Amino acid sequence: MKPGIHPTYHEVEVRCACGATWKTRSTKQDLHVDICSSCHPFYTGRQKIVDAEGRVERFTKKFGAQTVAQRKKKAAPAATDAPA
């Protein structure tokens, strides 16, 4: 490596918006992230729906809060009524 052309490499503490912190190395002095593996829905299994325009409420009002189990339960009697 050529001397004098590379940035300095610091040990920094990364801070997430959820409050999680961990140490890593970076060329920046401060690292602040909006989302990390502690709060990301893919890793936690929890889904946060951010809806500013009311789309989710309109959808649930129109179609109701249906689950897969409820839909299968509704479809099951129709399948058994068919002649054999």
N, C-alpha and C positions, 0 to 999 in steps of 0.2 A: 504494500500500500504506500502511496506517496504521502509524505508528511505534509501537514498543513492544509489539506483539501477536504478532510473528513470532519463532520460535525462531532462535537463532544457527546459522549454516551453517558447518560445519568441513570442512577437507580431512582425510580419515582414511585409514588403511591397513586394508583388509579382509583378514582372515586366515581361510583355510579350514582344516578339520581335516586335509586332505591336505598342507598346508604351502605352498600357493600364496598369494601376496599380490599385491595391486594397490591403487592409489590411486583414491579417488573422493571425492565430497562427500556429507555427511550431517548430520543434526541431532544424531546421537549421536556421542559421543567415540570409542567403540570398536565395531568391527563384527567379529564372529566368526560364521562360517557353517559348517554341517556338510558341505555339498556344494556344489561349484561346477562350472563347465564343464570344468575340468581333470580332475575325477574322476567326473563323472556318467556312468553307463553309456550313456545316449543319445548323448552326444558322443564317448565314448571307444570304444564298440563292445564293451567288455568287460562281462560280466555277473557281478556279485557276488551270490551267493545266500546270504542270511542265514537260516539254518534252525536254530532253537533246539529244535524238538520232533522232529526226525528225519524229517520228512515226505518230504524229497527222497530220503533213503537208502531209506525204505520203498518209494517209487515206483520207484526204479531197481532195487531187489531184486525187486519184483513184475513189472515190465515189461522190465527190462534197459535198458541205455544204448543206445537205438535212435536212429539218425539217419535223415534223410529218404532219403539214398542207400541205406542198408541196406533200408529198407522198399520202395523202388522196385525194388531188386534181387530181393527176395523175390517181389514181385508180377509181375515180368516173365516168369518161366517159366510161371506160371499162365495168362497171357494168350496165350502162344505155343502152349500145349497144346490150346487150343480148336480144334475142327474148322472148316475154312473153308467 
